[in-house]
C-alpha cells in the first residue's frame, strides 16, 4: 500500500471520528456507563483472541531483541486482561466530568452566564509498546464524550487490533456510536505524519513514547499537542532521611516495574548519609539484578560494586534494571541537578525534616513532586482518577496524570430575555 492510499484511509477515519464525536456528545452519563460495562464484557468474551494476538507480539519482540523490561510491558495474560476489564468498570463508576458547571453568574443586565465542561471532540493518541494504553485511552475518551483515533507501535500491533475490536464491538451492544474507537492499522511513519496534519478532524493529539516520536509529532502537528515526554525520575535521599525508608522507597521506585515512565532512574544521596545508605542500597539492588552506575564519590564508597557513570547517564531513561547514583553535598545541589536533568515528570525527596521537604517541593519544576513516597505513585489510578492517558509534562491545559477532566474543554452558555448591546462612546 502506497503513501497516498494510507493517507486516504486515515483521513477517512478522521471524518468518521468527527461524526462519532457529535453522537457521543449527546449521550448522558447513564448511557456512557452502560457502554463502558459492555466494553468490559467484550474484553472478557474475547480473551482467547486477545491473548493469541499478544503471543504473536511477544514472539516478534523476542526475535527483535526487546529487553525483558520491554517484553514485560508488552505481555498480557488472563490476570492482566482481567485487570484491564476491571479498570474499564472502575471508569464507569467515576463521576462524569461532562456538564459540570465550573462557574456561573448573572450580569447587571440580567444575562446569565455558565461555564461548563464539554468534550474536546476528536482526540488522536500515538503510543508505543504497552497494549493496555489502547483500553485506557478508549475508555477515558468515551467517558469524557470524545471519539478517539489510536495509533499504537509495531511492537503491539496484533494486541492493539484485538483490544480495539473487542472494545468497539462490546460497546456497540449498549449504544456506542460506530467509529467512536478507531485503531490505525499501519505502524509506518507515514501514518504519524498524516495524523499530525489532519487538523480538520483532530482537535488535539497526544503522543506517548520516546523523545524522538514526541519531537516528530510536535514538529509536524497542526493542532494542539499534549506531550508525555520520557520519565527521567529522581529520588533524593536527604541528610535527614530515615535510611530504612529511603532504601525501601528507592527499591520500589526502581525495581517494582522498571520499564515504566514513573520508575526511578537517578538516585541522589546527601554526602552526610552516603556511607550509611549506599552499602545497604547496593545490597538490595544487587539482589534484584540492578546495574549501578555512580559518580566518583559513589565509587569511593561502593568500590567495585558500581560502574563509573558517564555524562549521558544523568540524562538517561533506562526503562530497565539500571540506575545512576550521585552523591551531592547539599540539597541545593540535588535540586539544581534535578531541574537540569529531569524530564519534569516525577521527583522525590526522602527526609524527616518537614521544612526541608517543603523547600524541595517548592523548588522542583516537575509535574509531580513527592515527599517520602515512591515515584511509582505518579499514576492516575493511584491518584484516584481511574485509568489515565499518561503523565503530561506540559504546563498548559493538562499536567501530571491525565484522566477524565483533562480530556474536556469548557464552553460558555449565555441565556437572557432579549437583551441587546447598545453602542455608546465607550463600547
Residue, then its C-alpha position, 0 to 999 in steps of 0.5 A: x500500500x502506497x503513501x497516498x492510499x494510507x493517507x486516504x484511509x486515515x483521513x477517512x477515519x478522521x471524518x468518521x471520528x468527527x461524526x462519532x464525536x457529535x453522537x457521543x456528545x449527546x449521550x448522558x452519563x447513564x448511557x456512557x456507563x452502560x457502554x463502558x460495562x459492555x466494553x468490559x464484557x467484550x474484553x472478557x468474551x474475547x480473551x482467547x483472541x486477545x491473548x493469541x494476538x499478544x503471543x504473536x507480539x511477544x514472539x516478534x519482540x523476542x526475535x527483535x531483541x526487546x529487553x525483558x523490561x520491554x517484553x514485560x510491558x508488552x505481555x498480557x495474560x488472563x490476570x492482566x486482561x482481567x485487570x484491564x476489564x476491571x479498570x474499564x468498570x472502575x471508569x464507569x463508576x467515576x463521576x462524569x466530568x461532562x456538564x459540570x458547571x465550573x462557574x456561573x453568574x448573572x450580569x447587571x443586565x440580567x444575562x446569565x452566564x455558565x461555564x461548563x465542561x464539554x468534550x474536546x471532540x476528536x482526540x488522536x493518541x500515538x503510543x508505543x509498546x504497552x497494549x493496555x494504553x489502547x483500553x485506557x485511552x478508549x475508555x477515558x475518551x468515551x467517558x469524557x464524550x470524545x471519539x478517539x483515533x489510536x495509533x499504537x507501535x509495531x511492537x503491539x500491533x496484533x494486541x492493539x487490533x484485538x483490544x480495539x475490536x473487542x472494545x468497539x464491538x462490546x460497546x456497540x451492544x449498549x449504544x456506542x456510536x460506530x467509529x467512536x474507537x478507531x485503531x490505525x492499522x499501519x505502524x509506518x511513519x507515514x501514518x504519524x505524519x498524516x495524523x499530525x496534519x489532519x487538523x480538520x478532524x483532530x482537535x488535539x493529539x497526544x503522543x506517548x513514547x520516546x523523545x524522538x516520536x514526541x519531537x516528530x509529532x510536535x514538529x509536524x502537528x497542526x493542532x494542539x499537542x499534549x506531550x508525555x515526554x520520557x520519565x527521567x525520575x529522581x529520588x533524593x535521599x536527604x541528610x535527614x532521611x530515615x535510611x530504612x525508608x529511603x532504601x525501601x522507597x528507592x527499591x520500589x521506585x526502581x525495581x517494582x516495574x522498571x520499564x515504566x515512565x514513573x520508575x526511578x532512574x537517578x538516585x541522589x544521596x546527601x554526602x552526610x548519609x552516603x556511607x550509611x545508605x549506599x552499602x545497604x542500597x547496593x545490597x538490595x539492588x544487587x539482589x534484584x539484578x540492578x546495574x549501578x552506575x555512580x559518580x566518583x564519590x559513589x565509587x569511593x564508597x561502593x568500590x567495585x560494586x558500581x560502574x563509573x557513570x558517564x555524562x549521558x547517564x544523568x540524562x538517561x531513561x533506562x526503562x530497565x534494571x539500571x540506575x545512576x547514583x550521585x552523591x551531592x553535598x547539599x540539597x541545593x545541589x540535588x535540586x539544581x541537578x534535578x531541574x537540569x536533568x529531569x524530564x519534569x515528570x516525577x521527583x522525590x525527596x526522602x527526609x524527616x525534616x518537614x521544612x526541608x521537604x517543603x523547600x524541595x517541593x517548592x523548588x522542583x519544576x516537575x509535574x509531580x513532586x513527592x515527599x517520602x513516597x515512591x515515584x511509582x505513585x505518579x499514576x492516575x489510578x493511584x491518584x484516584x482518577x481511574x485509568x489515565x492517558x499518561x503523565x503530561x509534562x506540559x504546563x498548559x491545559x493538562x499536567x501530571x496524570x491525565x484522566x477524565x477532566x483533562x480530556x474536556x474543554x469548557x464552553x460558555x452558555x449565555x441565556x437572557x430575555x432579549x437583551x441587546x448591546x447598545x453602542x455608546x462612546x465607550x463600547 
